[in-house]
Amino acid sequence: MATLLMRDAEVLLCMDDAQREIPGGGIFVRDGVIEAVGARSELPDTADRVIDLRGHVLMPGMVNTHHHLYQNLTRLMPEAQNAPLFGWLQALYPVWERLTPEAFRVSAILGLGELLLSGCTTSSDHQYIFPHGSRLDDSIAAARETGIRFHALRGSMSVGQSAGGLPPDSLVESEDSILADSERLIAAHHDPSPASRVQVALAPCSPFSVSPELMRDSADLARKHGVRLHTHLAENVEDVAYSRERFNMTPGEYAEDLGWLGDDVWHAHCVQLDAHDIKRFASTGTSVAHCPCSNMRLASGIAPVMPMLHAGVNVGLGVDGSSSNDSGHILSEARQALLLQRLREGADACGVRDMLKVATRGGARALGREAEIGQLSPGYQADCAAFAVNDLWHAGASHDPVASILLCYSGIAAYTVVGGDVVVDQGTLRGLDLPPLLAAHRQMAERLANGERAS
């Protein structure tokens, strides 16, 4: 049985119910599961691998609850750099139409690698377009190469421009084919076990690209198979206006009418969720994926995260796609989330540990895995990240090393561990040959920018 000992951390941030922070602490792992947590005297002396974490903060791996991995191929597109959500989408739909299966695979590997380097151990990916024979299986295969824990979201669009939706008709699918493929993916890839590296959820894209019938049918199918539900909701004022004009409801009322509230549902963004809808979410156990950088980039607003948390809504963190964020750095995302809530609510409204809880336990709960990941406790999966705090960027901050990882420089993880596997080792991704992947990715991105098919 493989064992791993990570010890002598500057601080071990457990993120457990007792909110323990253990100076000189560490964890002992056997077969991917945490067996012991504590100071050095409470841990074994040896293991198959021992990692010395002096000068590092060791914390639970962060959970990314919302992403579109393929979008790292279309970063900084000039026609979309200065547009709000609807204009941004309309500029990029024709570009994404030229993606290929290989483009989805390569972009997923690099996007997930970026997340791993930033201390993320579990990520979702919301893929809602499938041009040129692309399938969600392409991204799932890529995720298996990286070693990350992966939630593959079968997205969909069924209402094109001719039917009053936003996307071009060429990117929408028939609802029967969407539901059939959703059922196929659940059967082929969904693993509900505690150590699962791949799970599947159903994720019709948005109120302005999917019919109410598909939303209801997807919810029925998901609940039949015990998988979770995800969509975009109340992202900006245009989104809210569309729901009011098309359905005569607020986004929260629309979600309730469709059966899209509950502890098996998490919604992305919710920037414009009003007080009544926040109460709906809280009373039903519905979660939110907060994506601060994307919301700023598209000028969507500042999501009411602290009011949500105070009302009892569970909130996780998401980096969103790298065409609306241009980065997939989850630790930086947590920093931005912290600062934005202080800007919105006041300097004392949100503490470092509050936001780290959102980035870890909040995300784990949103994905239905709060009993497996999100904290460093015996019996939990050994998903963790260690960040150096003894370097130039953190000089002068030794009195609170935990706070320093958010309030000081957001660097890369020295170590990222998923299920006991060290996937980032001394700041380097293991198991991936990056130069040829980067070369292929660059060629694809340039082809897309030039109006050509990705590959």
C-alpha positions, 0 to 999 in steps of 0.5 A: 500500500503506497504511503505519503508523508507531508510534514513540518509545514509552516502552517497546516490549514485543515479547513475542518469543522474545528478550523484547525491551523497547525504550526509544523503540521502535516498529513500521512496518506495511505492509498490516496486517503488521509490517515493522520493529521497533526503535528510531527509527533502525531505522524509516522516517521517514515513513508514511501515518500516524505516531503519536507514542507518547511517554509510552506503552507499546506492546505486542501486542494481548491475546487473549480466549479465553473470552467470552459476549457476550450476557451484558452484557444481564444484568449484576447480575441480583439473583437471580444476584448471590450464587449459585455456578455452577449456581444462577447458571445456573438463575437466568439460563436463563429470562432468556436464553430471551427474547433475540432476534437483535437483542439478540445483535447489539447486545450483541456490538458493545458487548461487543467495543467494551469489549474493544477499549478495553481493549487486546484485538485478538482475541476468541472468543465462546462462544454456546450458546443460540439463542432466537427464531431467533438465529444465530451469524451475528448475532454474526459480523456485529456483529464485522465492524462493530467491526474486531476479530479474531473467533473465533465458537464454535458452542456447543450444549446438547442435554441438558435437565433431563428427561434429567438436564442442567441447562438447561431443555428449551426451550433445548436443540437436537437433535444433528442440527440442531446438527451441521448448523448447525456444518457450515454455519457453517464453510462460510460463515464460517471463514477459515483465512488468516493475516490472517483476521478471522473463524474458527469453532470448535465448542464444545458447552457443558459436561458437564452440558448436552451428551451424550458422543455430541455431544462425540465427533461435534463433535470428528470434525466439527471435525477433518474441517474443520480447526477448533478445539474448546472447552468448559467444564471443571472449573469448580467442585466441582459440575462435578467432582461431576457428572462423577464421578457421571454418568460415573465420571470426573474432568473430565480423564479424561472429556475424554480419553475423548471425544477432547477433548485435543490441540493443537486444543482449549482448555478454559475455567476448569479451576479444579478440574483435578487434578494428573493432569489437568494432566499429561494437558493438558501431554502432549497440548498442550491449552490452558486459558482462565483467567477469574479474575474470573468464578471469584471472582464465582461462588466457583469457586476459584483456578485452578492457573495457575502449576502448569499453566504449570510443567507445560507447559500453555499458558494464555490469558486470558478475561474470560468473560461479563459476567453472571459478571464484569460487566466485559469489560476484558482488561487488568484481567483480566490484573491480577486473574490476576497477583494471584490467582496470587500469593495462591495460590502466593506473592508471587514466584510470578508476574511482570508479564511472565509474565501479559502473556505469558499474555494475548498469546502464550498466548491466540494459541496457544490459538486456533491463531494463535501464528504470526500474533498475540501478539507484535510481530515482522516478519511478524506481524499488526499487532495492538497496543495502547498505554497511557499511563503518564505520567498521574496513575495511573502517577505514580512508576512511570516506572522500570518502565513495563511493570509499571505497566500491570498493577500500577497503574491499568488504564485504557483503551487510547490506541490499539488496532490490528488488522491495521494498522487503528487501531480505538481512536484516542486513547481513542475507538472509531472507526466505531461510533455509540455513543449509539443502540447504548447506548440500544437496549442499555439498553432491551433490558436493562430489558425482560429485567429486567422479564420481557419479550422483549428486542426 
